[in-house]
């Protein structure tokens, strides 16, 4: 894969921090909408995922055209196309599929906690394969965020482990975290060369093509329960939980690097747990509260560093 600036060369900016944080919150709504769609429509994972990408498709087609006009100063090589498509299909298609399947068997809060193991995998991939180094702030933030996630996870485990499909669902979410970590690392290295808008659009179009192909091979169009409720859930999933955050995260990686993005997005479990309590009726345990506090401290630590890295705009 093409080399790019090491993450330690990226300056943390306030705008990069805020874009990444907001993108993570938008992404965290996905589990809520998916659980509600499963409950209220009875749709299966592959069908819901396909509808999500169907409604996202027009936006990525427009973004691909605009990105090509604006950022195509240097045409993509065959190798560039290969990596973009590979990351889209392997990183986003598979991770989304594993995630949607897992959400059928575990709570939204637990899904987000398991999923957010991916920053650890991303940092390890960057460190092992690309020889990047972590600074003290990143290490401290990682320790705090993952300690918090671990504490909250074991509290959630006491509630959900009576479900016979609990461990299968957990394994699916774990696989989602692994595949998404490769997508995140690859994105951090391809964005600088391809351009944030163009990369995101092409990678998501590749993932969409893979998802559509899987649907056509395993489902029939006549089996899709096209109700108004399902229509609106798919549309909201496409806009709020897919299109907007995908572009925001890519731009965040372009500004501050994938290691910092990995740490900042640890706010996701906090956001999901709170939303799951109010919209899904999931319990908030004392261990979740304590773990959440640690995660917030870790995220604010990164925010503090970004504030002091460059002057705050007037």
C-alpha positions in Angstrom: 0.0 0.0 0.0 1.3 3.5 -0.8 3.3 5.2 1.9 2.1 8.5 3.3 3.0 10.8 6.2 3.2 9.1 9.5 0.5 9.9 12.0 3.0 11.6 14.3 3.5 14.2 11.5 -0.1 15.3 11.6 -0.9 18.4 13.7 -4.0 18.2 15.8 -6.4 21.0 14.9 -9.6 22.0 16.6 -11.5 21.6 13.3 -10.2 18.1 12.8 -11.1 17.1 16.4 -14.6 18.5 16.1 -15.3 17.0 12.7 -14.2 13.6 13.9 -16.1 13.8 17.2 -19.4 14.7 15.4 -18.8 12.0 12.8 -18.4 9.5 15.6 -21.6 10.5 17.3 -23.5 10.2 13.9 -22.0 6.8 13.4 -23.1 5.8 16.9 -26.8 6.3 15.9 -26.6 3.4 13.5 -27.1 0.7 16.1 -30.1 2.4 17.5 -31.8 2.7 14.1 -30.9 -0.9 13.2 -32.3 -2.3 16.4 -35.5 -0.3 15.9 -35.8 -1.4 12.3 -35.4 -5.1 13.3 -38.0 -4.7 16.0 -40.6 -2.8 14.1 -40.3 -4.3 10.6 -38.9 -7.8 11.0 -36.4 -7.2 8.2 -33.3 -9.4 8.0 -29.7 -8.0 8.2 -28.7 -8.4 4.5 -31.9 -6.7 3.3 -31.6 -3.8 5.7 -28.0 -3.3 4.8 -28.8 -3.4 1.1 -31.5 -0.8 1.5 -29.2 1.4 3.6 -26.6 1.4 0.8 -29.3 1.9 -1.9 -30.4 5.2 -0.4 -26.8 6.1 0.1 -25.9 5.4 -3.5 -27.0 8.7 -5.1 -25.0 10.8 -2.6 -21.8 8.8 -3.3 -22.3 9.0 -7.1 -22.5 12.8 -6.8 -19.6 12.9 -4.5 -17.5 10.7 -6.8 -18.2 13.0 -9.7 -17.5 16.2 -7.7 -14.4 14.6 -6.2 -13.2 13.7 -9.6 -13.6 17.2 -10.9 -12.0 18.8 -7.9 -9.3 16.4 -6.8 -8.4 14.6 -10.0 -5.2 16.6 -10.5 -3.3 13.3 -10.5 -5.3 10.4 -12.0 -5.5 7.2 -10.0 -3.2 4.4 -11.0 -4.3 0.8 -11.3 -2.7 0.1 -7.9 -4.7 3.0 -6.4 -7.9 1.7 -7.8 -7.1 -1.8 -6.5 -6.5 -0.5 -2.9 -9.6 1.7 -2.9 -11.9 -1.1 -4.1 -10.2 -3.6 -1.7 -10.7 -1.4 1.2 -14.3 -0.6 0.3 -15.2 -4.2 -0.1 -13.1 -5.9 2.6 -13.2 -3.0 5.1 -16.6 -1.6 4.8 -18.8 -4.3 3.1 -17.7 -7.1 5.4 -17.6 -4.9 8.6 -21.1 -3.7 8.0 -22.4 -7.2 7.3 -20.8 -8.6 10.5 -22.2 -5.6 12.4 -25.8 -5.9 11.2 -25.8 -9.7 11.8 -24.4 -9.2 15.3 -27.0 -6.6 16.2 -29.7 -9.2 15.9 -28.3 -10.9 19.0 -26.7 -8.3 21.2 -27.8 -5.0 22.7 -26.8 -1.7 21.0 -24.7 -0.7 23.9 -22.7 -3.9 23.9 -22.3 -3.8 20.1 -20.7 -0.4 20.3 -18.4 -1.5 23.1 -17.1 -4.5 21.2 -16.9 -2.6 18.0 -14.7 0.0 19.6 -11.9 -2.4 20.0 -11.0 -1.4 16.5 -8.9 1.6 17.5 -6.5 -0.8 19.3 -6.3 -2.9 16.2 -5.7 0.2 14.0 -2.9 1.5 16.2 -1.3 -2.0 16.4 -1.5 -2.3 12.6 0.1 1.2 12.1 2.8 0.5 14.7 3.7 -3.0 13.4 3.4 -2.7 9.7 4.1 1.0 9.1 6.4 1.7 12.1 4.5 4.7 13.4 5.1 5.8 17.0 2.6 6.8 19.7 3.2 9.9 21.7 2.6 10.1 25.4 -0.8 11.7 25.0 -2.0 9.0 22.6 -0.8 6.3 25.0 -2.5 7.9 28.0 -5.7 8.4 26.1 -5.7 4.8 24.8 -5.2 3.4 28.3 -8.1 5.5 29.7 -10.5 4.9 26.9 -9.9 1.1 26.7 -9.9 0.7 30.5 -13.3 2.5 30.4 -14.6 0.3 27.6 -13.5 -2.8 29.3 -15.2 -2.0 32.6 -18.4 -1.1 30.8 -18.3 -4.3 28.7 -18.1 -6.6 31.7 -21.0 -4.9 33.3 -23.1 -5.3 30.1 -22.0 -9.0 29.9 -23.9 -9.8 33.1 -27.2 -8.8 31.4 -26.8 -10.3 27.9 -25.1 -13.6 28.5 -28.4 -15.5 29.0 -29.1 -15.0 25.3 -28.4 -18.3 23.5 -27.0 -16.4 20.5 -25.1 -13.9 22.6 -21.6 -15.3 21.9 -22.3 -15.7 18.2 -23.5 -12.1 18.0 -20.5 -10.9 20.0 -18.1 -12.8 17.6 -19.8 -11.1 14.6 -19.2 -7.7 16.2 -15.6 -8.6 17.0 -15.1 -9.5 13.3 -16.6 -6.2 12.4 -14.1 -4.4 14.6 -11.2 -6.4 13.0 -12.2 -5.7 9.4 -13.1 -2.1 10.1 -9.7 -1.5 11.6 -8.0 -2.4 8.3 -10.4 0.0 6.5 -9.5 2.8 8.9 -5.8 2.3 8.6 -6.0 2.0 4.8 -8.2 5.1 4.7 -5.7 7.1 6.7 -3.0 6.2 4.1 -5.0 6.6 0.9 -6.9 9.8 1.7 -3.7 11.9 1.4 -3.1 10.6 -2.1 -6.5 10.1 -3.6 -8.4 13.0 -1.9 -10.9 12.7 1.0 -14.1 13.2 -1.1 -12.9 11.0 -4.0 -11.6 8.2 -1.8 -14.7 8.0 0.4 -17.0 8.0 -2.6 -15.1 5.3 -4.5 -14.6 3.1 -1.5 -18.3 3.3 -0.5 -19.4 2.6 -4.1 -17.2 -0.5 -4.1 -18.7 -1.6 -0.9 -22.2 -0.9 -2.2 -21.5 -3.0 -5.3 -20.4 -5.9 -3.1 -23.5 -5.6 -0.9 -25.9 -5.5 -3.9 -24.2 -8.5 -5.4 -24.6 -10.5 -2.2 -28.2 -9.5 -1.9 -29.0 -10.6 -5.5 -27.3 -13.9 -4.8 -29.0 -14.7 -1.5 -32.4 -12.8 -1.6 -35.3 -12.1 -3.9 -36.6 -8.6 -4.5 -40.2 -9.9 -3.9 -39.2 -10.8 -0.4 -38.4 -7.2 0.7 -41.2 -5.8 2.9 -41.4 -2.4 1.4 -43.4 -0.6 4.1 -43.2 3.1 4.9 -41.6 2.3 8.3 -38.8 0.3 6.6 -38.4 3.1 4.0 -37.8 5.8 6.6 -35.5 3.7 8.7 -33.4 2.9 5.6 -33.3 6.5 4.6 -32.2 7.7 8.1 -29.6 5.0 8.2 -28.3 6.2 4.8 -28.2 9.9 5.6 -27.5 10.3 9.3 -25.5 7.1 10.1 -23.7 6.5 6.8 -23.2 9.4 4.3 -22.6 12.3 6.6 -20.2 10.5 9.1 -18.3 8.7 6.4 -17.2 12.0 4.8 -16.6 13.6 8.2 -14.4 10.8 9.3 -12.3 10.8 6.1 -11.8 14.6 6.4 -10.9 14.1 10.0 -8.2 11.6 9.1 -6.9 13.9 6.5 -6.5 16.7 9.1 -5.3 14.8 12.2 -4.3 11.2 11.1 -5.8 7.8 11.7 -4.3 7.2 15.1 -5.8 10.3 16.6 -9.1 9.6 14.9 -9.1 6.1 16.4 -8.8 7.5 19.9 -11.3 10.4 19.5 -14.0 8.0 18.1 -14.0 6.2 21.4 -16.8 8.6 22.3 -19.0 6.3 20.2 -19.8 3.8 23.0 -20.8 6.6 25.3 -23.2 8.1 22.7 -24.7 4.7 21.9 -25.3 3.7 25.5 -27.1 6.9 26.3 -29.2 6.7 23.1 -30.0 3.0 23.7 -31.2 3.8 27.2 -33.7 6.5 26.0 -34.8 5.0 22.7 -34.5 1.2 23.3 -35.0 1.0 27.1 -31.6 -0.6 27.7 -30.3 -0.3 31.3 -27.4 1.9 32.3 -25.3 0.1 34.9 -22.9 1.7 37.4 -20.0 0.0 35.6 -21.2 1.6 32.4 -21.2 5.0 34.1 -17.7 4.6 35.5 -16.4 3.3 32.1 -18.1 6.1 30.3 -16.4 8.7 32.5 -13.0 7.2 31.7 -13.8 7.2 28.0 -14.8 10.9 28.1 -11.6 11.8 30.0 -9.6 10.1 27.3 -11.4 11.9 24.5 -11.1 15.3 26.3 -7.4 14.7 26.7 -7.1 14.5 22.9 -9.3 17.6 22.6 -7.0 19.4 25.1 -4.0 18.5 23.0 -5.6 19.8 19.8 -6.6 23.0 21.5 -3.0 23.6 22.4 -1.4 22.4 19.2 -2.7 25.4 17.2 -4.3 28.7 18.1 -8.0 28.6 18.4 -9.6 30.5 15.5 -11.3 33.8 16.4 
